[in-house]
Amino acid sequence: MRTFRLVIACPDRVGIVAKVSNFLATYNGWITEASHHSDTQSGWFFMRHEIRADSLPFELEGLRQAFAPIAREFSMEWRITDSAQKKRVVLMASRESHCLADLLHRWHSNELDCDIPCVISNHDELRSMVEWHGIPYFHVPVESQNKQPAFAEVERLVKAHGADAIVLARYMQILPPQLCAEFSQRVINIHHSFLPSFVGAKPYHQASMRGVKLIGATSHYVTEELDAGPIIEQDVVRVSHRDSVEEMVRLGKDVEKMVLSRGLRYHLEDRVLVHDNKTVVFD
Ligand SMILES: Nc1nc2c(c(=O)[nH]1)N[C@@H](CN(C=O)c1ccc(C(=O)N[C@@H](CCC(=O)O)C(=O)O)cc1)CN2
């Protein structure tokens, strides 16, 4: 069923839920899902409503225009999206294939409701897997001594394909500040540790050296600061002294796949709200 998703963040006060609910009821809006959260630490309120598109007397732009006065009155940060408009997600990978393969399978089996206009990689090994799915593959090598040309090409490709979002599926290059800023809260990375532990490269090796009893994975929005963006989803799996680093890598891959696909689905369904480098996820 086609729905409109109304997502709101604003300074908390009495009357927000009543105002929004009354607005929707006035126009006969049929609410299929409603979530609220009052953050006492920040003093902000978060809300997400799904409304049957066929219950309202206007289309997406009309709904936005009708709601705008309420948004101004409550100083809201808000957006309204249409479930029928699939987001265009460019995937990026390096040599590791498990996260990319998992996302491609979930997309191919219609579990992930998005379009994948292309895949970009700094290596060529994964081309055949991607092209088997009928998706264009762009090999954009990154020269360690001069990365700018490569990321200029990445930016050109991302824009040429009309990307709404970018997913770093174990893409092992640090994105430049400009790309992070231009796609703020629209680039999702999978970091193979339970952040904030073990940021940077080789987190499983770091974890093994520390003797941890849990390893994990974190999907987060990408910011200029490495592995420090708003966390979307996390999970863990138990390990012990019996597990080598190689065993941790093997165990960790399943967690990475689950955490990245969950994080992307939450984003696609407009379930993630960001405030003060933290997220509220209405899952
Ligand atoms: N601007 C950002 N870019 C990226 C982020 C991020 O949070 N902000 N996350 C990383 C993913 N990542 C760990 O999850 C990670 C990737 C790469 C490196 C790194 O040191 N890369 C080296 C090159 C390594 C190589 O050539 O194989 C580098 O870029 O100099 C650390 C962490 C993705 N990008």
PDBQT file of the ligand as one rigid body, heavy atoms in Angstrom, charges set to zero:
ROOT
HETATM    1  N1  LIG A 301      34.915  10.271   5.573  1.00  0.00    +0.000 N 
HETATM    2  C1  LIG A 301      34.737   8.993   5.927  1.00  0.00    +0.000 A 
HETATM    3  N2  LIG A 301      35.073   8.012   5.064  1.00  0.00    +0.000 NA
HETATM    4  C2  LIG A 301      34.902   6.711   5.417  1.00  0.00    +0.000 A 
HETATM    5  C3  LIG A 301      34.385   6.380   6.683  1.00  0.00    +0.000 A 
HETATM    6  C4  LIG A 301      34.013   7.446   7.569  1.00  0.00    +0.000 A 
HETATM    7  O1  LIG A 301      33.498   7.216   8.687  1.00  0.00    +0.000 OA
HETATM    8  N3  LIG A 301      34.209   8.725   7.161  1.00  0.00    +0.000 N 
HETATM    9  N4  LIG A 301      34.293   5.026   7.062  1.00  0.00    +0.000 N 
HETATM   10  C5  LIG A 301      35.203   4.160   6.306  1.00  0.00    +0.000 C 
HETATM   11  C6  LIG A 301      35.182   2.673   6.533  1.00  0.00    +0.000 C 
HETATM   12  N5  LIG A 301      36.335   2.262   7.339  1.00  0.00    +0.000 N 
HETATM   13  C7  LIG A 301      36.019   1.481   8.408  1.00  0.00    +0.000 C 
HETATM   14  O2  LIG A 301      34.862   1.070   8.533  1.00  0.00    +0.000 OA
HETATM   15  C8  LIG A 301      37.664   2.576   7.011  1.00  0.00    +0.000 A 
HETATM   16  C9  LIG A 301      38.061   2.521   5.683  1.00  0.00    +0.000 A 
HETATM   17  C10 LIG A 301      39.383   2.837   5.342  1.00  0.00    +0.000 A 
HETATM   18  C11 LIG A 301      40.293   3.178   6.295  1.00  0.00    +0.000 A 
HETATM   19  C12 LIG A 301      41.669   3.509   5.868  1.00  0.00    +0.000 C 
HETATM   20  O3  LIG A 301      42.546   3.774   6.670  1.00  0.00    +0.000 OA
HETATM   21  N6  LIG A 301      41.880   3.509   4.528  1.00  0.00    +0.000 N 
HETATM   22  C13 LIG A 301      43.176   3.913   3.934  1.00  0.00    +0.000 C 
HETATM   23  C14 LIG A 301      43.463   3.136   2.654  1.00  0.00    +0.000 C 
HETATM   24  C15 LIG A 301      43.395   1.635   2.897  1.00  0.00    +0.000 C 
HETATM   25  C16 LIG A 301      43.648   0.861   1.582  1.00  0.00    +0.000 C 
HETATM   26  O4  LIG A 301      44.174   1.493   0.617  1.00  0.00    +0.000 OA
HETATM   27  O5  LIG A 301      43.315  -0.333   1.539  1.00  0.00    +0.000 OA
HETATM   28  C17 LIG A 301      43.048   5.380   3.526  1.00  0.00    +0.000 C 
HETATM   29  O6  LIG A 301      41.895   5.804   3.132  1.00  0.00    +0.000 OA
HETATM   30  O7  LIG A 301      44.093   6.048   3.514  1.00  0.00    +0.000 OA
HETATM   31  C18 LIG A 301      39.905   3.225   7.627  1.00  0.00    +0.000 A 
HETATM   32  C19 LIG A 301      38.576   2.915   7.986  1.00  0.00    +0.000 A 
HETATM   33  C20 LIG A 301      34.967   4.369   4.825  1.00  0.00    +0.000 C 
HETATM   34  N7  LIG A 301      35.243   5.726   4.534  1.00  0.00    +0.000 N 
ENDROOT
TORSDOF 0
